[in-house]
C-alpha cells in the first residue's frame, strides 16, 4: 500500500498541466540546494578554524558546545517559516479507501526527506570526526554527532505538530516570540547565558551514550505526537469547519469610515488573514520589527560623534516602519489576480480597489510605527528617525513601490506559502530594492552632510509631509496607470499558473 501511495503522488505530478514548469523550477531549486549544502559542508570542514578565530584562544569544542543551543534556536525559527506541512496532500487522499494510519505514515515520512533534515549532519559531521574523535575517539564523535542530529530531527517532528496546532493563532506567534526572547535575547541583554547552561549536556554526550539515547526517545515522542495529532484531526469536515470558525468576525471597523474604498480595504484585510501566503507576509512583518535590535545598540554604528548618527539608521527606520508596505505592496494587484475581473466589471471598482489598498498599506505602516516607539529606550533620536521615515514612506515611497509593482503584474496562488515561492514575482520586484534604499538618502544625505543628521531628518520628514498633502494627486497617477492597462492586466491574470 505504501508503494501505491507513492505511485499516486508521481501520477499527480506527471499529469499536472504545469509539469514542465514544475520540472524546471525543481531543477533550479535542486541546484541551489546542492550548492547551499556544499557551502555548509565546507563550513563544517573549516568550523574549527572559524571557532578559533572568534573564540580568542578558548577551547573550540567547549565554545561549540556552548553555542549549539543558539544554532537550534535559529533552526527553530527557519523551520517555523520554511518547513512545509502535508495538509494539502492529506485533503487529496482522505477520500480514498486507504487506512488513515498508512496515509499519515506516508505523509510524515515524505516530509522528513527534505534538505532541512540534513543541515545539522552536513555542518557538524566534519567537526565531529576531525576534532572530537581526536580527543574522545570515534565512539565519542558518534555519540556527540548522534545527539546533535537527533535533536535536529526532534525539532522536525515537533514543528509539524506545532505549526498545525498554532500556526494561525496569536498563541503560536507569542510562543515563537517568547522562545526568541528567552533564547537569544537573554544572552544579548545579559540576563543569563543559555549556552553555558546547556553546554554540559553536549559535553556529556562526547563520553556517554545516554544523551544520544535521550534524544532518540525525544525524537520518537515527537513523531508520535505529530502522528497522533494528524490522525485524530484527519477529517475533511473538521478541516472545513476549522477554517470557517478561525477567521470569523475579523473585520476592522475603522475602515468603514472611508466609504467603498474602506470596505475594499476591509475585504483586503480578510484576504490577508484567510490565505497562507499573505498571512506569512504579515507574520514576517511582525518579526522584522525587531530589526533595529541588530543596529541600535551596536557600538559600531553609534560611535559617530556628537550631533549625529549612522547613515545606516535611515535604512533601518524605512525598513521597520514600511516593512509591510514593501513586502505586500510589491505584489500590489497580484493578490487579486483570481478575481480581478470582478472589479473590472463594476463601476469604479478598480479605482476603489486601488484606493482601498492604499488605505490598508498606510494603516498597517502606522501600526508598525506605533509598535516601534519602544525603541526610544535606546535614545530619543530613534523616535525622530522612525517618525521621519514613516512620513517619507507614507508620502513618497508608497507611490514609488506601487508604480513599480504595476509593471506587468503576474498571477499567483494565495494558498501557497511565501518561502521560496516566486509566483507573482517579476523583474520589478527585484528592482524595487533600489528606490527603497536610494530615495531616502537622496533627500537626507545632502542636508546631513552640509548641516547635521537632524536637519537631514527634518528634510526627509518635510518631503514626506509634502507628499501626504498631495496624496490624492499622486494616488491618481497610479490609478490612471491601472485604468489604462486594466485589460492587459486582466488578460495576464487569466494565464494558468
N, C-alpha and C positions, 0 to 999 in steps of 0.2 A: 504493500500500500504506500509506503514511503516513496518508492520509485515512481509510482503512479502520480503522486502529488508533484514530484519534481518534473515529470513529463508534462503535466498540465501547465506548470509555470513556464516551461520552454515553449509550449504551443501558444500560450497567451502572448509571449514576446514576439514570436515569429509571425503571428497573424496580425500584429498591430500595424495599422496604416502608417505609423511613424517609425517603423522598424529600421529603415535605412538611417534616418536621422539619429535614432537611439544608438545604433552601432557606432556612428561617427563620434557621438558625444562620449560613449563608453570608451572608445579607443583613446580619445584625447584625455579623459579623466584618468584612464588606466596609466597612460604615460606620465601624467602629472603625479599620480600616487606613487608610482615606482621611483620617480625622481626624488620626491619628498622622503620616502622611506630610505632611499640611498643616502640622502643627506643625514638622516637620523642615525644610520649605521656608522657613517663616517664620524659623526659627533660622538657616538659611543666609543669608537676606537681612540679618539683624542680626548675623551672625557677626563681622564686622569690629569692630562696636561692643562686642560681648561680649569679644573679644580685647583691645581697648583698655582695657577696664575691669579686666582681670585681669593685663595684661602690664606695667603700671607704666611706660608711655612707650616700650616697646620696639617695634620694627617688627613689625606684626601678621602680615605674610607669613612672616617668619622664625620667629615664635612658632608659627604654624600648621604650618610645615614640620617643626619640631622635635617638635610634638605629634601629628603624623599617625600615627606608629608606635603610639601608645597607643590611638588610635581603632581601628586594625586589630587590636590585642590584644583590645580589647573586642569587636570584630566576630568574632574567632576564638572567643571564649567564647560569645557569644549564638548563633552558628551551630552550635556544638557541641551546645547544648541545644535550639535551636528548629528547625534545618534538618531536614526530613524526608527519609528515604531511600525510593527507589522499589522496595523489596524486595517488598512485598505485591503490588503490581501485576505485578511480574516473575513471581511464582509463578502468577498467574492467566493469564498469556499464553504461558508456555513450552510448554504442550501443544498450542498451535495451529500449523498448518503455515505458519509465517511465519519468515523469516530472523531469526536471533537478533541480527544486526547492526542490522537495522531496528528491532527491539524496543528494543535498547539506545539507539540514537539518539533514538527517540521518548521513552523514559522520561527520559533525561538532559536532553533539550530541554525536556520538560514541567517538570522540577524547576527549570529556570532561571527560568521565569515565576513569580516569587514576589516579594512586597514586599521581601524581604531583598536582592534583586538591585538595587534602585533607591535604597536608603538613601543610599549614597555620592553618587549622582547628584543626589538631591534636596537634600542637605545642602551640597555643595561647588560646584554649578553657579553659584548666585548670587555666591558669593565670587570664583570664577574670572573671571567677566565684569564684575564690578563693581570689583574691586580689582587682580587680576593683569593684566587686559587694559589697565588704565591705564598700567602700567609696562613691560610686555613685549609689548603688542599682543595681538590676538586669537589669533594663532598660538601665542604663549606660553601663553595661557589654555587653548587646546585641548590642547596638549601636556601641560600640568600636570594638567588635569582627566582627560584620557585615561589618564595614568599612574595616578592615584588610582583611577579606576573599574575599570581593568583589573586592578589589584591586588586590589580587592574581588571581582571575578569569578573571579580565580585562587583566592582563598580558597574560593569556592563549589565549584569542581571538586575542589580538594584535600580539602575537608571531606567530599564524597561518598565519596571513596576512604578517608579516614582513619576515618570513623565505621563504614563497613562492615568495615574491616580490624581496628580496635582497640576499637570501642565496648564490647564485652562483656568486655574483658580488663583486668587490672591495669596492663598496659603503657600502654594508652590513657589511663587516669586519671593515671598518673605523667607521661606526656608533657604532658598539659594542665597539670598542677600545675607542672612544670618551666618551661614556657613562661610561665605566670603569674608564677612566682617570678623568673625571669631578666628578664622584660619589665617588669612593674610593680614587683616587689619590689626589683630592683637600684637603681632610682631612688629608691624610698621609703626604703631603708636607706642610701643614699649610696654604694653600691659603684661604680656608673658610670651615666652618663646615656645611656640608649639613644637618646633623642630627638636629642641632639646628634650622635651617631654616624651616624644615618640621614638627618638633615636635608639634607646636601649632595646626596644623590640627588634629592630633590624640588626643591631649588633649581636643580640642573642641568636638571631637566625643564621649567623655565619658559623655557629658551632653546635647547633642542635636542629633536629627535625621538627621539634614541637611547633615553632611559629609557622612553618610551612604546612604542618598538619592542621593547625588552627585556621589558616586561611583557606585550606581545602574545604573544611567544614563550612566556613562562611560562604564560599563560592557555591557549594551545593545548596545551602539555605537560600541564597539569593536566587538561584534557578528555581527552587521550589516555590518561593514567594511569587516570582513572576509567573510561573506556570499556573499556579492555582488562582491567581487573580484573573488572568486572562481566561482560564477555563470557567470560572464562576460568573464572568461577565460576558461570555460569548453568546449573546442572543441579539439577533438583529433588531427586535422590537425595543430591547433595553438601550441599545446604542442610539436608536432614533429618538426615544424619549429623553435620554440624557442630553442629546444635542438641542432638543427643544427647550427643556427646562433651564439649561445652563445659561442661556443668553436672553431670558425673558426680562422685559422691563429695563432695557439698557439705554433708554433714550436720555438725551441731555436737554433739559427744559430750557436752558439758556439760549439754544439755537432758535427756538420758536419765535423769538422777538425779531428775527430778520427775514420774515416772510418766506417765500418759496425757496430762496437760497438757503435760509436756515433749516427748512425742512429737509432739503437735499444734503446739507451738512450733517444733520442728524442721521439720515439714511446712510451716509458715508461712514459715520461712526459705527453704526450697526454692522456695516460691511467689514470694518476693521476687526471687531471683536468676534465676528462669526467665522472668519476664514483664517486658516492656519498661516498663510504667508504674511498677510497684513498684520496679524496678531504677533508674529515673530518680530516684525519691524518695530512694533510698539514696545515689546519687551526689551529689544536691543537698545532702543532709545532710553529706556529707564536705566539700564546698566551703564550706558555711556555718560550718564550724568555724573558718574564717579571719575570721569576722565581727568578732571582737574587735580585729583589726588596725586597723580604722577608728577605734575609740574609745580603746583602752587607751593608746596612745602619743600621743594628741592633747592638746596643752596646754589646749585649750578645755574639756575635761572633767576634766582632772587638777588644775586650779587651784581647789581647793575649801577650802583652808586645812588646818591641822594637825588630825589625828584624824578626818578624814572623806574621803569620795569622792563622786563624782557619783551622783545617783539613777539616771541612765541605765544605770549598770553593772549594776544589778539586772536590768533587762530583757535586757541583753546576756547575762548569765550564764544566765538562764532559757532564752534562745533557743539558746545554744551547747550547753548540757547536755541540752536537751529537744527539739532541732530534729526528730529523727526521730519522737519521741513525738507531737509536734504535727502533723507532716505526715502520717505514716502513720496515727496514731490518729484523725485527723478523719474517716477513711473506715473506721471500725472493722470493721463487718460487710460493707461493700460489696465488700471484696476477695474475700469468699467467696460472692458472690451467685450465681455459676454452679453451686455445689454445696452451698448451704446446706441443702437438703432431705436431703442425706446425713447431716449431723449431727443434723438434726431427727428422723430415724428411728432413731437409735442411743441406747441407754441412756446418759444423762448426756453425750451428745455435745455439746450446746450449752454445757453448763456447762464441760466440759473445753476446748472451743474458746475460750471467753472467758478462762479461766484461762491457757491457752497464749499467747494474745495479750498478756495482762498480763505474762507471763514474758518474752516476746520484747521488748516495748517497754522494760521495765526493764533488760534485759540490754544492749540497744544504747545506752540512755541512760547506763549505767555505762561503756561503752566510750567514749562521747563525753566523759564527764567525765575519764576517764584520758587521753584524747588532748588534752584542754585543759590538762593540767598544765604543759606548757612555757610557758604564759602567765605563769608565775611569774617569767620573765625580766623582765617589766615591773614586778614588785613582788609581795611575798607576799600583799598584800591581794586580788589576783585569784584566788589559790588558795582563800582563805577565801570569796570571793564565789561561786566555782564550786561549792565543797562545799556551802554553804548552799542555793544554788538547786537543786542536784541533789537534795538531801534533800527540798526542798519539792516539786520535780517528782515524785519517787518516792512521796511520802506524800500529796500533796494534788492537784496539778494533773492527774495522770494520771486520777484519778477524775472530775474536772470535764470533761475533754476527752471521755472515753468516755461520760459521761452525756449530753452534748450530741450526740455522734456517733450515739447510739441513737435520736435523734428522727427518725423516718421515713427510715431509710436507703434509698438508691436503688441500683439495679444499675449495673454498669459492665463494660466490656471491658478486660481486663488487658493485652491485646496492643497497645493504642494508647499513644502517647506521653503524657507528663504535661503538656507545654506546650500551653496553650490548649485543653485537654481538660477539659470540665466534667461528664463523666459521673460520677455518684455524688455530685455536689456539690449541696447544698440550702441553705436558709436557715441551718441550724445551723452549717454550715462557715464562713459569713461572720460569724456571731456569735461564733465560738469565739475570735476575737482578743481579745474583751473580758475573759474570765477570765484569759487568759494575761497580759494587761497589767495588769489591776486587782488580781487576787487577791494576788500577791506584795507589792504596795505597801500593801494593807490591813493586812498584818502588819508589814511593815518600816517604813513611814513613821512611825507614832506613836512607836515606840521610837527611831528615828533622830533625830526632831525633839526629843524630850524629853531623850534622853541623847546618843548619838552613833551614827555609822554602824555601828560594830562591834557595839553592843548590838542594833541592828536586824537585823544578820546573824544574831546568836545567836538572836533570837526567830524569825526565818524558818526557821533550821535546826531549832530545837526543835519548831516546829509540824510540820515535815516528819518528824522522828523520831516524834512522836506519831501522825501518820498512818500511818507504817510499822508501829508497834506494833499499831494497829487495822486493819491492812491487810486481813485476812480479812473483817472485818465490813463495811468499806467496799466491798470487792470484791463481797460478797454483794448489795449494793444494786443494782449494775448487772447482776449475773447474774439476779436476780429480775425485773428490768425486761425483760431479753431473754426470759426464760421466759414472762412474762405476755403479751408481744406477739409471740411467735415465729411464730404462724400469720399474723398481719398482715404481719410482715417477710417471711416466705416468699412470701406472695402478691404483695407488691410486687416481689420479686426475679424473679418469673416474667414480669413485664411485659417486652415486647420493647423492646430498646434503640433 
